[in-house]
């Protein structure tokens, strides 16, 4: 099993490549800005990961542990409630007693629970409103890997079905619902789901219910998750569901790039899975996973249509992500409540099967619209940009095949990269055409010198200025001044080739 925990070696190799290609790079100020941004972000990430027991290692000296700041009027330590950080003692009751004490402090500004250095084994526990969970440097919250201790919950109402099995699903290690003002932060401490046992049982078909997420917050608002590492979740890693006003900043999410099924990073379904959320900022994160790094969703077929909560007003920026078998940033396929007003900018996707993807199918209904991608960099990615309209997986036979999603108003500006096999594959259909797609300032280095690597079917849109590789015939051509140069030959031309 291979686990990626750092990009240090990779960026060292890229530094040598940078020296060789410097004369060409400096001809483009946009490309130079991209390279400088990547180098700066990598430096911060490498610094953040250089932690040794007892403190930071800096210029040959070991510094003492950082003091824990007091972020609420009242602060507790887990040890105040009988917690023992030896990696063996079960601390569930200590967490529960601490949360109960903080729940009484809402009118006084809430309370802070400090998890000091150590290994703190626990079964799932709930958060409360006006609470800060602070995971210190060298502190690890360990999820108990025995499913008998994990409570069962009803299926998500917008899914109507346990994602892996019908009926109830396991809850999350850290859970909250109907809350306000929640903070999970620290000095890059770790929440570890110890997912290895779960993954093995899943592959052996020994689980009777859908696996649980690592952190799940539902029907809540004013949420901050920052300066922490999340790793080895049983299923989805971080799952905000039908929440408002969420900030996710300086978070590292790690899972094996192989052998860990559906451990999506931020998801209303994946490593980071965002489900029916609005007013959300995700920035300055590193995610390496075997599934989608970030997935934006809003419900599945007839259940999502009935629930009717879109994911909207989402900003994703300054991320480095890797997804060996899926996509860096994905929208759908469960998007029946709609997805709109999403911006993805300053994104580096490396060593991945796909970079950015939108997927849907007949029966989904809903919409994906007003989606902006800006300043994307692809490094060794099989397919750069994917839009797919035949992702035919349904919760049951009750879906309506005539419920067709609408895909429109999608733009890609400043897209660069190297080692890309197929830079663009937009697979619309006669039932679900893709409308008003715009490409501008694109230059992607290729691994295959074949024709038809900019692939399209049933798509309408435009290319502004010159891009590389040459676009498909479905798109109108405009010059840099916005003047029409050539109408598309046919928006319905099909030029999709899955053989390479």
ROLUM-699977 format. One record per residue (C-alpha): residue in three letters; x, y, z. Coordinates in steps of 0.1 Angstrom, whole numbers, plus 5000, padded with zeros to 4 digits. Example, Ala and Ser with C-alpha at 12.3 -4.5 7.8 and 13.67 -1.06 7.14 Angstrom:
<rs>
ALA512349555078 SER513749895071 
</rs>
This chain:
<rs>
UNK500050005000 UNK501450334990 UNK500750655010 UNK501750994997 UNK502651225026 UNK504751495010 UNK505651654976 UNK509151744986 UNK510951504963 UNK508651584934 UNK509151964937 UNK512951904939 UNK512751734905 UNK510552014892 UNK513152264904 UNK515852104882 UNK513352104853 UNK512652474860 UNK516352554855 UNK516452394821 UNK513352564808 UNK513752904825 UNK514353104792 UNK511152974778 UNK509153034809 UNK509953394814 UNK508453474781 UNK505053444797 UNK504253644828 UNK501253434835 UNK503253114834 UNK505953264856 UNK503253364881 UNK501953014882 UNK505452864888 UNK506153114916 UNK502753044932 UNK503452664931 UNK506952714946 UNK505652934974 UNK502852704983 UNK505152404982 UNK507552585005 UNK504752645030 UNK503552285028 UNK507052145033 UNK507652375062 UNK504352265077 UNK505251895074 UNK508651935090 UNK507551845125 UNK509551635149 UNK508651495183 UNK508851775208 UNK508752065184 UNK509652215151 UNK513052145134 UNK514352475122 UNK517952535110 UNK519252245130 UNK517552335162 UNK514552165179 UNK512152425192 UNK509852365221 UNK506152285214 UNK504052575205 UNK501752695233 UNK498052645227 UNK496252975223 UNK493053045241 UNK490453105215 UNK487353095237 UNK486553255271 UNK486852905287 UNK489352645278 UNK489652285289 UNK492152005284 UNK490951655276 UNK492951535306 UNK490651745328 UNK487951485320 UNK490051175325 UNK491551145290 UNK494750935286 UNK496750975254 UNK498550645253 UNK496950505221 UNK495350225240 UNK492950375266 UNK489450455252 UNK488650825256 UNK485150835243 UNK483650925277 UNK486351195283 UNK485351355250 UNK481651335258 UNK482051485293 UNK484151775278 UNK481551845251 UNK478751835277 UNK480652095298 UNK481152325268 UNK477452295258 UNK476552485289 UNK478752785280 UNK476952905248 UNK475753235264 UNK479353305276 UNK480953265242 UNK481452885243 UNK484352675252 UNK487552525238 UNK488652165242 UNK492452125239 UNK493751785228 UNK497351785240 UNK500251585225 UNK499551205226 UNK497550945209 UNK493850965219 UNK491850665210 UNK488050715208 UNK484850595194 UNK482550845176 UNK481551155195 UNK479451465189 UNK480351835188 UNK478252115202 UNK477552475193 UNK480052755201 UNK482852505205 UNK486552495194 UNK488252165191 UNK492052235192 UNK494351945182 UNK497852035194 UNK501151965177 UNK502051595180 UNK498451515191 UNK496551245172 UNK492851165176 UNK492550795167 UNK489250645155 UNK488350315171 UNK488350065142 UNK485549835155 UNK482249915138 UNK480249785168 UNK481150115185 UNK479950335156 UNK476350445157 UNK473950395128 UNK472150685112 UNK469350715086 UNK470450755050 UNK471051105038 UNK467551255029 UNK468751374995 UNK470151024987 UNK467350805000 UNK469650515002 UNK472750415020 UNK475550484995 UNK476950124996 UNK474049935012 UNK470350015014 UNK469150135048 UNK471150295077 UNK474650405074 UNK477450445100 UNK477850785116 UNK481150975115 UNK484050975140 UNK483451345148 UNK479851445142 UNK477651755146 UNK474251855134 UNK471952165139 UNK474952355153 UNK476252705150 UNK479752845155 UNK482052535153 UNK485852545149 UNK488152245144 UNK491752365144 UNK495152315159 UNK498852325153 UNK498652075125 UNK497551795148 UNK495951495132 UNK492651325132 UNK493250965120 UNK490350735111 UNK492450425111 UNK490550315079 UNK492650015071 UNK490349775089 UNK487249925073 UNK488749905038 UNK489649545042 UNK486149455055 UNK484549655026 UNK486549465000 UNK485649135017 UNK481949235018 UNK481849195056 UNK480049525062 UNK476249545063 UNK476049925062 UNK477650215044 UNK480950315060 UNK481050635080 UNK482950965073 UNK485851095094 UNK484251435101 UNK480651515092 UNK478751825100 UNK475051855090 UNK472452135089 UNK474852375106 UNK476352725100 UNK479452925108 UNK482052655105 UNK485852685104 UNK488152395099 UNK491852505097 UNK495452405103 UNK494852035108 UNK495651705091 UNK492851455084 UNK493951105072 UNK492850745066 UNK489150795068 UNK486850485066 UNK484850655038 UNK484551025030 UNK487051235049 UNK485351565055 UNK481551595047 UNK479651915053 UNK475951845045 UNK473452125040 UNK475552385058 UNK476152755054 UNK479052985058 UNK481952735059 UNK485752805058 UNK488252525052 UNK491852655053 UNK495352505056 UNK494052155058 UNK496051845047 UNK494051545037 UNK495851215032 UNK494650865021 UNK496450585003 UNK496550654966 UNK495650284961 UNK493650034982 UNK491450285000 UNK487950274983 UNK485950604981 UNK487950795007 UNK487251124989 UNK488751435004 UNK486151705007 UNK482851594995 UNK479451644998 UNK480751294991 UNK484551234987 UNK487851335005 UNK486251665008 UNK482651614999 UNK480451914998 UNK476751834998 UNK474052104993 UNK476252375010 UNK476352745003 UNK478753035010 UNK481952825013 UNK485652895010 UNK488252625006 UNK491852755003 UNK495552665009 UNK494952295012 UNK496951985002 UNK494951664993 UNK496351324981 UNK493851044978 UNK492650744958 UNK489250914949 UNK488051264942 UNK490051514962 UNK487051754962 UNK483551654952 UNK480651894950 UNK477251734951 UNK473551804959 UNK471551484960 UNK470751174940 UNK468051154913 UNK464451174927 UNK465551214963 UNK467851504955 UNK465151674933 UNK462651644962 UNK465151764988 UNK465952064966 UNK469052214982 UNK471752334957 UNK475452364964 UNK476252724956 UNK478553024961 UNK481752814966 UNK485252944962 UNK488152694959 UNK491652834955 UNK495352774961 UNK495252394963 UNK497652114954 UNK495751794949 UNK496351434936 UNK493751174927 UNK495250854912 UNK492050694901 UNK489450974900 UNK489651354897 UNK491151654915 UNK487951864917 UNK484751704907 UNK481151824904 UNK478451554905 UNK477451304895 UNK474851334923 UNK473851694916 UNK470051674914 UNK469551974937 UNK471752184914 UNK475252334916 UNK475952694907 UNK478352984913 UNK481452784918 UNK484952924912 UNK488052704911 UNK491352904908 UNK495052854914 UNK494852474913 UNK497752234907 UNK496651874899 UNK499551624897 UNK499951254891 UNK496151204886 UNK493851024862 UNK491751344857 UNK492151704868 UNK488751864868 UNK485451694860 UNK481751754858 UNK479551434856 UNK475851374854 UNK473251154836 UNK469551134826 UNK467451104857 UNK469451354877 UNK467551664869 UNK469051984884 UNK471652204869 UNK475352284868 UNK475852644858 UNK478052954863 UNK481152744869 UNK484552934866 UNK487952764863 UNK490952994864 UNK494652944865 UNK494752564864 UNK498052364862 UNK498151994852 UNK501251794858 UNK501251424845 UNK497451404842 UNK495751154819 UNK492751364811 UNK492751734820 UNK489151864816 UNK486151624816 UNK482451684812 UNK480451354811 UNK476651324807 UNK476150944808 UNK477250854843 UNK474350614848 UNK474350504884 UNK471050534902 UNK469750474938 UNK466850254926 UNK464450204898 UNK462250494909 UNK464150764891 UNK462650954862 UNK464750914830 UNK463151224815 UNK464551444844 UNK467451594824 UNK470151814839 UNK471052144824 UNK474752224819 UNK475752574808 UNK477852884815 UNK481252714822 UNK484552884815 UNK488252784815 UNK490853064816 UNK494653024819 UNK495052644817 UNK498652514815 UNK500452184821 UNK502651904809 UNK502451534805 UNK498751534796 UNK497251264774 UNK493851414766 UNK493551784775 UNK489751814770 UNK486951564767 UNK483451724767 UNK480951444761 UNK477551604758 UNK474551424743 UNK471451504722 UNK469451484755 UNK471951674776 UNK473951924754 UNK476652134771 UNK475952504764 UNK478052824766 UNK481452684773 UNK484452924770 UNK488152854766 UNK490853124768 UNK494653124773 UNK495252744772 UNK498552574765 UNK499052214776 UNK502051994769 UNK501051654755 UNK502251294759 UNK500651174727 UNK500951354693 UNK497551234680 UNK494751414663 UNK491451464681 UNK492851504716 UNK490551804722 UNK487351594721 UNK483851724720 UNK480251604714 UNK477051814715 UNK478752124729 UNK478252494721 UNK480652764731 UNK483652964720 UNK487452984720 UNK488953334725 UNK492353384711 UNK494853104703 UNK494952794724 UNK496952474723 UNK496052204714 UNK493752314686 UNK490052304698 UNK487352084684 UNK485152204655 UNK482052244678 UNK483352584692 UNK483152924676 UNK486453104672 UNK487053464684 UNK490153674684 UNK491753834715 UNK489554134710 UNK486353934711 UNK485653954674 UNK484053654657 UNK486553484634 UNK484753154625 UNK481452994633 UNK481552634644 UNK481052374617 UNK478552184639 UNK477852194676 UNK476651824674 UNK479851684659 UNK480951384679 UNK484751334683 UNK485051124715 UNK487650854717 UNK488050654749 UNK490750434734 UNK493650654745 
</rs>
